[in-house]
């Protein structure tokens, strides 16, 4: 009997994207980022931020800080001889409809998940924590423009390029959960303070899911952009539309202090709101994925070669991480072989993890000691 699979050819997708960054690149990217960040911090150590706060030099310096993320991604791409544009997902397109969906994703994340952040901050404040972050100063249009370009545009693009375009891509062969959670955790811990822990982790998960499913860097950039733009714009509006006397502000702050009992109730409400937000996000994700497929075609991440048995014969095929190895008309068995990390990669992750977690702990402890 002839091999029934001999002349069967699976339909070719409109686009086949290969994720060429690997786990070694993810580890290298984190190490390079830390090294560049330390070097940059040393260079600007003599700058008195109090004298330049709110000036154009302050915002240019903030943009320079974000450029460190691009440099880390670019160096890794050059070392690996990969395309800095294509392999990070920058070659994909977006539509105005997708921009709207991304805005709604950001709005949902702020409205429905924001209470989780508020409850966490209120909890650590009850334990004696005081903020180590300065308040956002956006009281003039010039300051608003400065925040727009530094905190919204530069931060969204530069951080997504490194954390999703390179780091998440390198974790892909370990599956969706590991890739998304690992990149979100590194993104969260990189911010280095307790106050941004919950919110940054949630944002990292959201943009991680989007990038994992689409490979389109610009969608995550848009979500990240709106996630920063919305609170900056609200702060600017409140600061310019209302003037609150210092005494009233102090009384308002005192009135908002809560105890553990009310905090527990707030946590329950926050969890319920997050559940509704999760349902809305699933609907929005479907819209985004469909629109991306229409614009950029099928996105399929090809993993390592895998030995499979077809009609009694062993052969080697490319498989996808979450998909089938081929569109054949018979169930076949497959074994996904994921090689463990090399010793060098593990060492890089341990060193960078100790540094990032240590920085986070030091800043958090500082907040309790103020």
N, C-alpha and C positions, 0 to 999 in steps of 0.2 A: 504494500500500500504506500502510495506516495505521501511524502510529508505534507500534511495539510497546511503547515505553516510556511511552506517554502515560498509561496508567491503572495503571502499576505504581508502587505506593507501598512504600518500604522499611519494614519493621517498626520501630516506634518503641521505643527502649530504655526500660527502666523508669525510668531517670534519665539526663539529659544534663547534664553539668557543663561549664561553659565556663571556661577559665583566662583570666581577664581581666587578670592582671598581665603586663606585657611586659618586654622587656629593659631599657628605660629605668627601670622600677621596681626591677629588680634592682640596677642601678648606683646609683640614688638611695638604696636601702636600705642598701647598704654604706657609702656616703659619710655618711649620717645617723648610722649606728651608730658610725662612727669619730669623728665630731664629738661625739656624745653621750658616748662613752667617754672622750675626751680631757677634756671638760668635767667629767665625774664624777671622773676621776682627779685633776684639779686641785683639786676641792672637798675630796676626802679626803686630799690630799697631806700634811696635818699630823697625820694619825692615826698613832699608834704601835701597829702591829699586834702587837708583842711584848707589850704590856700588856693587850690585849683577846683574844688568841688563846685559843680554847676557851670564851669567854664568849658569852652570848646576843647581845651587841653585834657580835661578830665574825660570827656567822651571819646576823644581820639585814643587816649590811653586804654579805655575800655575796649575799643575796637581792636587795638594791638593785642590785648589779652586774648581775644577770641581768635586772632590770626594764628595763635599757637596751635589750635586744633587743626587748622588747615595744613600747617607745616608738618605736623605729625602724620596726617593722612598722606600728604604728598611724598614724604620721605619713604614711607612704607611702600607706596605704589612704585616709586623709582627703584627701591632696593629689589623688589620682586619683579620689576620690568612689566608692570601691568598698566593698563590705561587708566589714568587718573580720572578721566571723564566717564568712560563707559562702565568700568568695573565698580564704581561707587554709585551708579544709578542716576547720574546727572544727564544722561542722554535721552531720558524719557520726557514725554510731553504732559501738560496739564491743560484743562479747559476752564472757562469761567464757571461752568457748572460745578466742577470739582473744587474750585476755590470756595464756592458757597458751602459745599458739604464740609470742607475742612474748617470753615468758620463755625459751623454748627457743632462739629466735633469738639472744638475748643470751648465753645460756650457750654456744652453739656458737661465737659470735664470740670470746668470751673464751678458751675452751679450745683451739679449733683455730687461731685466728689470733693468739692472745696471744704465741706463741713468736716470731713475726715481729718484734713489738715488742721482745721481750727480746733478740733477736739484734742488732737495730739499736742498742739502747741499749748493749749490751756492746761493740759495734764502736766506737762513738764514745768510749766510756770507755777503750778500748785506745789510742785516739788522743790521750787526755789530757783528755777532757771530764769535768767534775764537775757533778753535779745542781745546778740553780739553784732547784729546787722544794723546798719544805719537806715533810717527811714528814707523812702524814695522821695527825692526833692524834685518835684515837677510843678512849679508854681508859675513859670513863664513859658511862652510859646517856644523860646529858644531852648529851654531845658527839655521841653517835650520833644522837639526835633532831635536833640542829642540822645535822649532815651530811645526814640524811634529807631535811629540808625545803629546805636550800639547794643541796646538790650533786646530789641525786636528783630531787626534785619540781620545784623552780624552774628548775634548769638544763635539764632535759629539756623542759619546756613552752616556756620562753622562747626557747631556742636553736632548737628545731624550728620554732617559729612564724616566726622570721625566715629561717632558712636553707633550709627546705623550703617553708613556706607562702608565702613571698614570693620569695626569690631563685631557688630551683629553678623555681618556676612561671613566672618571667619568662624563663627560658632554654628553655622547652618547645618553642618554635617551631623551635629549632635541632636538635631530635631528642633521643632518650633519652640517647645517650652524652654529648653536650655538656652537657645539663642536669644529669645525675647527677654527672659528673666535675667540672664547674665548681663546683657547690654544695658538693661534698665537699672540693675544694681550698680554697675560701674558708673553709669550716668548719675545716679543718685548720690553715691558716695563721693564722686568727684567734686560736688558742690561744697563738701566739707563742713556742713553745719546741720544741727538737728532741726532747725526751723524749716528747711527745704526738703527734709527727708521724705515725708509722705507724698507731698505734691509732685516732686521730681520723679519719684518712683512710679507713680501712677501715669504721669505724662510719658515716661520712658516705656511703660508697657503699651500704652495706646499707640504711639508712633512706631514701636517695635512690631506690633501686630500688622500695622499697615505696610511697613517696609518689607516684612517677611513675606507677605502675601502678594505684593505688587513689584518689589524691586525698584520702585520709583522713589528716588530720594526727595523729589520736590513736594510730594504729598506730605511727608513728615515735616519738611521745612515749613510748609504753610500752616500746619497744625501748631507747630512750635511757635511760629511767628504770631499767630492770633492768640495763643495762650499767654504770650508776654504783652502783646499790644492791648488786649482788653483791660487788664488791671492798670497798666500805665495810663491809658486814656481815661479811665474812671478816676484815677488819682489826680490827674491834671484837671479834670472837670470839677471835682470836689474842691480842690485847692483854689481854683479861680472863681468858682460860683458861690462858695460859702467861706465866710471867715469866722472861725470859732475861737473865742477868747480862751486864753490859757487856763483860767479857772474852770470854765465849762468843760474843756477837754479833760482836765484832771478828774472832775466829778463824773464825767461819762466813763472814763477808764475804770474808776473805782466801782461804778455801778455795774460794769460788765464782769466783775470778778465773780467766779462761780466756785462752788464746793464740789466735793467728789460725788455727792448724790445727784445734783443737777447735771454734772458732767457725764454720769452714766446714762441719764436720760438723753442727753445730747448725742451720745455715742450711738444709742439705739436709733435715733432719728437719722443720724448720718449714714448708718448702715442701710437703712430703708431707702434713703435718697440715692445712695450709691447703687442699690439694686435697680431702681428705676433708670438711673443713668446708664447702667450696663445694658439694659434692654434697648434704650435709644441708640447706644453706640453700635450694637449689633445691626440695627436697621441702617444706620449711617454707613457702616463699613460695607454692607452689601451694595449700597449706592456707589460708594467710592470704587470698590472693586469692579463693578460693572462698567463704570465710566472709564476706568483705567484700561480695562480689557478692550473697550471700544477704540480708545486712542492708541494704545501701544501693543495690543495683541495679547496672546497668551503669555503668561510669565511662568516659566518652569525652571526650577533650579536643579541642575544635574549634579548628582553626587558622584561617589567613587564607583569604579567598576565592581560588579557583583556577579558571582557565579550563579547561574540558574539552570534548571533542568527543563528542557522543552522536548516533548515527545521522546523521552528516554536519552536524549543527548545533552551533555553539559556544554554550555556556552557562556561567554562573557558578554554582558550588556551594561549599558548605562542605566541607572535607576534614578528616580526622583526621590527626594526625602519623604514626601507625603503621598506620592502618586504611585502608579503602576509602572513597571519597566517597559511595557509595550501594550498596544491595543490588540491583543490576540483573543481568539474566540474560545480559549480554554483556560481554566484556572491553573496557574503554575506556582511553584514554591520558590521563594527567594530568601536569601539570608543577607542582611545588611551588615557588612563588616566595617565597623568604625575603629580605626586605629587609635590607640591611646595617645595622649600627649607625649611629646618627647621630653626628656629630662630638662633640656634648655628652656622649653616653653613653660613647663611647670615652675621652674625657678623664677622665670620672669614674672609669672602671675603671682607667685608668693611674695616676691620683693615689692611689686607694685601694690599688691593687696595690703601688705603690712604698712606701706607708706600712706595709702589713701585712707584706710580704716584708722590708722594712728592719727592722722590729721583730723579726721572727723571726731574722734574721741577727745583729742586735745581741745578742739574748739568747743565741743559740747561741755566738757569739764570746766572750761573757762567761763561759760555761761552760768554755771552753777556757783562759781566762786566770786563772781562780780559782786 
